[in-house]
Amino acid sequence: MNTASNVVRSTPAATTLFGKLRALALHALNLHLQNCAVIAEAHRRPQ
């Protein structure tokens, strides 16, 4: 059975592309979580 993950692993260019996309997605997620933490901290503090 030829799954999508096997196809990605067998193609170096696709592996590089998906690796870069994965790194970009993880970076975006980290920035989002940092932003959420800042907003949560601002709402937690008394006025």
Backbone hydrogen bonds, N-H to C=O, Kabsch-Sander energy under -0.5 kcal/mol:
donor,donor_aa,acceptor,acceptor_aa,energy
3,T,1,M,-1.0
7,V,3,T,-1.9
8,V,4,A,-2.4
9,R,5,S,-2.2
10,S,6,N,-1.6
11,T,7,V,-0.7
11,T,8,V,-0.8
15,T,11,T,-2.7
16,T,12,P,-2.4
17,L,13,A,-2.4
18,F,14,A,-3.2
19,G,15,T,-2.2
20,K,16,T,-2.2
21,L,17,L,-2.5
22,R,18,F,-2.5
23,A,19,G,-2.3
24,L,20,K,-2.4
25,A,21,L,-2.6
26,L,22,R,-2.6
27,H,23,A,-2.2
28,A,24,L,-2.5
29,L,25,A,-2.4
30,N,26,L,-2.3
31,L,27,H,-2.4
32,H,28,A,-2.4
33,L,29,L,-2.6
34,Q,30,N,-2.2
35,N,31,L,-2.3
36,C,32,H,-2.5
37,A,33,L,-2.1
38,V,34,Q,-2.1
39,I,35,N,-2.3
40,A,36,C,-2.8
41,E,37,A,-2.3
42,A,38,V,-2.1
43,H,39,I,-2.0
44,R,40,A,-1.7
45,R,41,E,-1.6
